[in-house]
Amino acid sequence: METPPPWRVLEFYSGIGGMRYALASSGVRAEVVEAFDINDVANDVYEHNFGHRPCQGNIQTLTAGDLDKYQAHAWLLSPPCQPYTRQGLQKHSADARAFSFIKILNLMQNMSFPPQMLFVENVVGFEVSDTHDQLLAVLSTLNFNTQEFILSPLQFGVPYSRPRYFCLAKQESMCFPNSSVNDKLLRTPTCLTLNTTRTQNSYDQNEDDLEVVCNPIRNFLEAQSIGDKECSAIISDFKEADECTPIETASHDYTVPLNLIERWGNAMDIVYPESKRCCCFTKSYYCYVKGTGSVLVTSKNLKPVPKENLEMSSLNELGLRFFTPQRGRKFAFISPEFPFSGSHKPQTTVCHAG
Ligand SMILES: C[S@@+](CC[C@H](N)C(=O)[O-])C[C@H]1O[C@@H](n2cnc3c(N)ncnc32)[C@H](O)[C@@H]1O
């Protein structure tokens, strides 16, 4: 029997290409025929990573005709999350950053070759927004089935707490393997994975249970020394911050400076190589301490101690260091598919000059 051609895929809001990387690692026969992003720097990184420069511009200006010409089977979309984040104003569809997504949802209804499959990713909070209502309304008009999920890397054995909303949508003629969960929002990947054990995928997964089955951070660390020159090139780029928890002094490597520990140690999320969780890394990591990502204990043979039991004076002895981008890529991916780096040897660094 003749092998069908690979799916033609469009990647909207391509950023640095997380969706493309995930698609490739899923093993599906698919080809990203075009990617779209407005951000030049993200497009530089994408080009560096994949050898293809995304279409630079505002997705809001695309027409049905523009998209028809790709005759794509599947669309991957990770639209801006700011309209839906809990920390934001939660203006949802009234936020200008949501307009382009709503525009392409509407375009789908006017296309000669609309996609047969959609994959949408966003923050937790999207699922209760009016944009979400519009997404489901358009998909229903076009006779798609949907399966929705809120999933965290912890559920896949990766010690990283980052729950995200995902929507899978397929035209009715293309069945989901497990149609009993159509139109449902699930908080477990059970129905997606074939080789699962009950322990790893029970229906009532809460974060504490997941830590038990998660791999320790140690399993994801790389230890590698590189020259100070390359590291200092990165560190010197960190901007002086002027908000509540700035990193005032960057050391020559990724060691957390002692003065920072003394001043802000209580606000740090401290993890050990044996820990089975670290918190979500944000773009303010390295610039601010609180809520921006975890720091790693590098001193050897220390038993993990609950943060509340740590004396301020003993924080200095932990040999704290920042996590660093995955080697070999211009910028880091820190997501289910992208193990983070960080040495558990003091003064040993893994980084990549961007
Ligand atoms: C949540 S990020 C996507 C992250 C991406 N999945 C990745 O792996 O890096 C949203 C992306 O949408 C882009 N973006 C936001 N509004 C846009 C618009 N109106 N047109 C094109 N790109 C836009 C941003 O530049 C950003 O890269």
Ligand as a Chemical Component Dictionary entry (heavy atoms), coordinates in Angstrom:
data_LIG
# 
_chem_comp.id                   LIG 
_chem_comp.type                 NON-POLYMER 
_chem_comp.pdbx_formal_charge   0 
_chem_comp.three_letter_code    LIG 
# 
loop_
_chem_comp_atom.comp_id 
_chem_comp_atom.atom_id 
_chem_comp_atom.alt_atom_id 
_chem_comp_atom.type_symbol 
_chem_comp_atom.charge 
_chem_comp_atom.model_Cartn_x 
_chem_comp_atom.model_Cartn_y 
_chem_comp_atom.model_Cartn_z 
_chem_comp_atom.pdbx_ordinal 
LIG C1  C1  C 0  3.143  32.036 23.706 1  
LIG S1  S1  S 1  4.334  32.512 22.562 2  
LIG C2  C2  C 0  4.502  31.060 21.582 3  
LIG C3  C3  C 0  5.636  30.212 22.013 4  
LIG C4  C4  C 0  5.996  29.153 20.998 5  
LIG N1  N1  N 0  5.085  28.044 20.992 6  
LIG C5  C5  C 0  7.407  28.665 21.288 7  
LIG O1  O1  O 0  7.673  27.462 21.357 8  
LIG O2  O2  O -1 8.283  29.517 21.459 9  
LIG C6  C6  C 0  3.443  33.577 21.502 10 
LIG C7  C7  C 0  4.185  34.028 20.247 11 
LIG O3  O3  O 0  3.249  34.723 19.441 12 
LIG C8  C8  C 0  3.880  35.807 18.798 13 
LIG N2  N2  N 0  2.803  36.735 18.466 14 
LIG C9  C9  C 0  1.995  37.400 19.330 15 
LIG N3  N3  N 0  1.079  38.110 18.669 16 
LIG C10 C10 C 0  1.307  37.899 17.343 17 
LIG C11 C11 C 0  0.685  38.354 16.165 18 
LIG N4  N4  N 0  -0.380 39.179 16.204 19 
LIG N5  N5  N 0  1.170  37.946 14.977 20 
LIG C12 C12 C 0  2.251  37.106 14.930 21 
LIG N6  N6  N 0  2.874  36.636 16.020 22 
LIG C13 C13 C 0  2.404  37.027 17.207 23 
LIG C14 C14 C 0  4.886  36.299 19.822 24 
LIG O4  O4  O 0  5.950  36.978 19.169 25 
LIG C15 C15 C 0  5.329  34.997 20.499 26 
LIG O5  O5  O 0  6.485  34.486 19.882 27 
# 
loop_
_chem_comp_bond.comp_id 
_chem_comp_bond.atom_id_1 
_chem_comp_bond.atom_id_2 
_chem_comp_bond.value_order 
_chem_comp_bond.pdbx_ordinal 
LIG C1  S1  SING 1  
LIG S1  C2  SING 2  
LIG S1  C6  SING 3  
LIG C2  C3  SING 4  
LIG C3  C4  SING 5  
LIG C4  N1  SING 6  
LIG C4  C5  SING 7  
LIG C5  O1  DOUB 8  
LIG C5  O2  SING 9  
LIG C6  C7  SING 10 
LIG C7  O3  SING 11 
LIG C7  C15 SING 12 
LIG O3  C8  SING 13 
LIG C8  N2  SING 14 
LIG C8  C14 SING 15 
LIG N2  C9  SING 16 
LIG N2  C13 SING 17 
LIG C9  N3  DOUB 18 
LIG N3  C10 SING 19 
LIG C10 C11 SING 20 
LIG C10 C13 DOUB 21 
LIG C11 N4  SING 22 
LIG C11 N5  DOUB 23 
LIG N5  C12 SING 24 
LIG C12 N6  DOUB 25 
LIG N6  C13 SING 26 
LIG C14 O4  SING 27 
LIG C14 C15 SING 28 
LIG C15 O5  SING 29 
# 
